Amino acid sequence: MARIADAERARRLARAILSDVLLYNRDTVREGLERDDLFERLEGHFEEARAYFESRVEPELLHKENFVDRAIVDVLICGSRSVRARIW
C-alpha cells in the first residue's frame, strides 16, 4: 500500500484513527476529561495511533504538521464538550 503524501488525506487519516480511539474508549475519554488525566489514561492508545499513522504517511509530511496531536484535540477533546471538565 502506498504511503499518503497529501496533507489533507493525512489529516483525514489522523481524524479517522482518533475517531476509532474515541469510539472504543468513550468512557475512558469521559473519565480522563473529568479527572484531567486524559493523556495518562490513553497513553498507550495514543502511541499506537501515532505509530500506525506514521506507518501510513510519507516521512517528509510528518514534519510539516502535527496531524495526530491536532486530531486528538479536534476529535477527542473538542468532540467531548458535553463532558464536565475543568478545561472548560
C-alpha positions in Angstrom: 0.0 0.0 0.0 1.4 3.4 -1.0 2.1 5.9 1.7 0.0 9.1 1.9 1.8 12.2 0.5 -1.1 14.7 0.6 -1.6 16.8 3.8 -5.4 16.8 3.5 -5.5 13.0 3.3 -3.1 12.8 6.2 -5.4 15.0 8.3 -8.4 12.8 7.4 -6.5 9.6 8.3 -5.4 11.1 11.7 -9.0 12.1 12.4 -10.3 8.6 11.5 -7.8 6.9 13.7 -8.7 9.2 16.7 -12.4 8.7 15.9 -11.8 4.9 16.4 -10.0 5.6 19.7 -13.0 7.6 20.9 -15.5 5.0 19.6 -13.8 2.2 21.5 -12.9 4.2 24.6 -15.7 6.7 25.1 -16.0 6.0 28.9 -12.2 6.3 29.4 -12.2 9.6 27.4 -15.0 11.0 29.6 -13.3 9.9 32.8 -10.0 11.3 31.6 -11.5 14.7 30.8 -13.4 14.8 34.1 -10.3 13.9 36.1 -7.9 15.9 33.9 -5.7 12.8 33.2 -6.8 12.0 29.6 -3.3 11.7 28.3 -2.2 9.3 31.0 -5.3 7.2 30.7 -4.9 6.9 26.9 -1.2 7.0 26.6 -0.9 3.5 25.0 -3.7 4.2 22.6 -2.1 7.5 21.5 1.2 5.8 21.0 -0.4 3.1 18.9 -2.4 5.6 16.9 0.7 7.7 16.2 2.7 4.6 15.2 0.0 3.5 12.8 -0.3 7.0 11.4 3.4 7.3 10.8 3.5 3.9 9.1 0.9 5.2 6.5 2.2 8.7 5.8 5.3 9.8 3.9 8.1 10.8 6.3 8.5 14.2 4.7 4.9 15.0 5.5 5.3 14.1 9.2 7.5 17.2 9.8 5.0 19.7 8.2 2.2 19.4 10.8 1.5 17.6 13.9 -1.5 15.7 12.5 -2.2 13.3 15.4 -2.0 15.9 18.1 -4.4 18.1 16.2 -6.8 15.2 15.8 -6.6 14.4 19.5 -7.7 18.0 20.2 -10.3 18.2 17.4 -11.9 14.7 17.8 -11.4 13.7 21.4 -11.3 16.9 23.3 -13.5 19.3 21.4 -15.8 16.5 20.4 -16.4 15.8 24.1 -17.5 19.3 25.1 -20.6 17.9 26.8 -18.4 16.3 29.4 -18.0 18.3 32.6 -14.3 19.1 32.7 -12.1 21.7 34.3 -10.6 22.8 31.0 -13.9 24.5 30.0 
